[in-house]
Amino acid sequence: MIKCPYCDYEGEYRPIKTWKYSWWNVYFYECPRCGRRFRYQIDPTGKKKNFIMKLGVRNKSSRKK
């Protein structure tokens, strides 16, 4: 069971995208409680520790160029 790194919600998450990066399986989720997005990276071999990555906040004014 994974936990949202922002609001600590544990439950079902909305999957956004899935891909493979080197040896990692990467899952991109959106939390149904707070609406924020995060990545969950899993080593399918079990040799490396799985971890959750918070995503940076995007500034809307910086994209309006």
Buried (B, 14 or more C-beta within 10 A) or exposed (E): EBBBBBEEBEEEBEEEEEEEEEEBBBBBBBBEEEEBBBBBBBBEEEEEEEEBEEEEEEEEEEEEE
